[in-house]
Amino acid sequence: MPQTRTYRAGAIGRTGGGNYGHGLHLAFKGIENVEFVAVADADEAGRRKAVAETGAAREYGDYRQMLERERLDLVSVCPRWVDCHVEMVLACLDAGCHVYCEKPMTGTLAEGDRIVEAARKAGRKVAVAHQGVYLPGAQTVKRLLDEGRIGTVQAMYVHAKQDKRGGGEDMITLGTHMMNMMRFFVGDAAWMWAHITVEGREMTRADARQATEPVGLIAGDAVDSYIAFKSGPVAFFDSRKDQPGPGTRYGMEITGSEGFIALRSGAANDVALYPHPIMLPLDATQRWAPIPLSDGSLATGNQLAIRDLIAAIEEDREPLSSAAGAVAALEMILGAYESQLTGGRVTFPMKNRRHPLEAD
């Protein structure tokens, strides 16, 4: 990527209220043409820790002051909790900044729509921390699919982590990566159907509850979704609570007319290509070397996302994991609740932009 300018960057954290997410304040380290300038966090101890970790020149207790005084180009909105994302992202866009936001971006489709429209009006880019699509494994799988290495893609069998959060919470915290990755591989979803249960019985709106963290309403300890994509393939998504070996379940299998691809560990870097449409006892696992940065360190998913965000700015395209993509991924999650509650097929885009579990 040609370096045409130096970008001034900052980060917004919220210690005690989502903190700095999955290290989003560190996303700018080692990026050649980025100068990291400032950190904002209302909590002094958390702010000082972030300054020490990032080497920020200045710190602010109020992120609005940082946006007003620093004339930043790029800002990470770091907290894991979604209750502050809309306010923070909109403030960054109003200040003329491009944004890298922790996932899930919002708790409702209506909130996501606000961010997408605000970014469009401001002429700014919003990338979302669905890091998986930036990693070498997923990038290679995308190339293999585009090259037709497994023929026509027919189906994807997709699994969330399925630990103690299994079901609704797993679907929003880790399933959002999988929803985004499915779209990265085969494009937009056309419609879906889902079945959600609680201790073996049908889930109802009365089962709605807050998650461990404020990431929107959740329900159910078992989720099974069937998703049809506009390009032809279908997907089966599942998550169940407290399954054995939860870390090894996280990933997906992609079947084609001429082959089979398996991705493990959330598709980060473990990929197996089988040159047959069904599983055979063939060890075809490949691993890809991490991507180095200019300072010799190895790039994280966050850093690769920042590189892509800068490329998106300079090429005037959407980031690989964009705000609009985050809304579409959330739609596949909330669509599961809509389908369970209505007992029918849900088509996209959904007419209901509220959370389906909200009280009428």
C-alpha positions, -999 to +999 in steps of 0.1 A: +000+000+000+016+033-010+022+057+019+008+090+008+005+107+042+008+102+080-024+096+099-029+110+135-046+084+157-062+082+191-082+058+212-113+060+234-115+036+263-139+032+292-123+015+322-149-003+341-174-001+313-160-023+285-124-012+291-103-012+258-120-042+243-097-067+227-067-044+227-081-019+202-059+009+216-029-012+205-041-015+169-019+013+157+014+000+170+039-008+142+017+008+115+042+026+093+023+058+085+004+063+118+013+086+146-005+076+178-013+109+196-037+105+225-059+083+247-092+093+263-107+075+294-127+090+323-109+066+347-075+080+356-058+047+365-071+030+333-061+060+313-025+060+327-022+023+320-033+028+284-008+057+280+020+035+292+009+007+268+006+030+238+031+057+244+005+083+238+018+119+240-014+132+257-043+119+277-079+132+283-105+124+308-132+134+282-131+120+247-149+150+234-121+172+244-096+149+227-117+150+195-119+188+196-083+195+203-063+169+185-076+169+149-073+132+146-077+111+114-083+077+130-099+068+163-104+034+179-137+032+198-125+004+222-151-005+249-166-040+246-199-027+258-223-016+231-242+010+252-216+037+244-208+029+208-233+050+190-225+081+210-188+077+206-187+067+170-211+096+160-189+120+179-158+108+160-176+111+127-187+146+136-151+155+143-141+143+108-124+110+120-124+076+105-133+049+131-123+014+141-150+001+165-151-029+188-177-056+180-206-060+183-210-025+168-245-020+181-273-038+200-300-030+174-303-026+137-317+009+141-286+020+159-264+004+133-284+022+106-276+055+123-239+049+122-240+037+085-259+068+075-238+092+096-206+078+080-221+082+045-230+118+052-196+125+067-177+108+039-158+088+065-151+050+069-161+029+099-144-005+103-155-030+129-133-054+148-143-086+132-106-095+130-110-129+115-115-117+079-082-099+079-061-129+090-040-150+065-061-181+069-094-165+060-078-145+032-065-177+017-098-194+020-115-165+002-090-168-026-095-206-028-132-202-030-129-174-057-106-197-077-131-225-075-108-249-057-137-267-041-161-262-071-194-245-064-199-236-028-229-255-015-231-252+023-213-239+053-216-256+087-208-229+113-202-233+150-198-207+178-176-214+208-203-232+228-189-227+263-209-215+294-223-186+272-236-211+247-269-201+229-279-165+227-249-149+244-224-170+224-243-160+192-237-122+198-202-123+213-185-149+191-212-158+165-210-122+152-175-131+139-189-161+121-218-143+106-194-116+093-171-143+079-199-161+061-208-129+043-171-123+035-169-157+018-203-158-001-220-124+001-253-112+015-280-134+031-314-135+015-334-151+043-332-174+074-351-196+097-341-205+133-351-226+163-341-215+198-347-233+230-342-229+268-336-260+287-353-280+260-384-259+257-393-233+231-379-198+237-403-170+242-399-132+246-403-138+284-369-155+283-351-123+273-323-112+296-292-091+297-260-108+288-229-110+311-219-077+295-241-051+280-242-063+244-279-063+239-307-086+250-302-123+246-322-155+251-318-193+248-292-219+256-294-236+222-296-220+188-299-236+154-302-214+123-306-221+086-294-192+064-299-189+026-275-166+007-283-147-025-253-163-043-268-198-038-251-215-008-269-222+025-254-222+061-262-240+093-252-222+125-253-238+159-245-229+195-253-249+226-243-242+262-215-261+280-204-284+252-173-305+256-142-290+240-157-256+233-125-240+221-121-267+194-157-264+181-153-227+171-150-224+133-167-237+102-167-263+074-174-253+038-185-279+014-184-275-024-192-297-054-155-307-057-140-303-022-142-294+014-125-267+036-124-268+074-115-237+095-108-241+132-101-216+160-125-191+146-108-193+112-078-175+125-050-196+110-059-233+110-073-243+076-076-278+060-084-282+023-097-316+013-099-323-025-131-343-022-167-332-014-168-354+017-144-359+046-117-385+039-087-395+061-063-370+045-041-347+064-041-315+043-038-290+071-018-258+062-007-230+084+003-195+073+031-174+086+021-143+106+025-110+087+054-088+099+052-051+106+079-025+099+093-027+134+097-065+132+067-074+153+040-097+140+007-082+130-024-088+150-059-089+135-064-054+149-033-041+131-042-058+098-077-041+102-060-007+106-039-013+075-071-022+056-089+009+070-062+032+057-063+014+023-101+018+023-097+056+029-071+060+002-089+038-023-123+052-014-139+018-008-155+001+022-133-017+048-133-055+046-153-055+078-175-023+075-202-007+096-227-019+069-213-054+072-216-053+110-253-044+106-258-073+082-241-097+106-262-084+135-293-089+113-285-126+109-283-128+148-315-108+155-332-126+126-329-158+146-349-143+174-375-129+150-379-163+133-382-181+166-409-157+179-429-156+146-424-192+138-415-184+102-389-174+076-373-140+080-363-121+048-335-095+046-334-066+051-356-070+081-385-046+084-382-046+122-351-026+131-357-029+168-344-058+189-370-086+185-367-094+222-377-059+233-411-057+250-439-045+227 
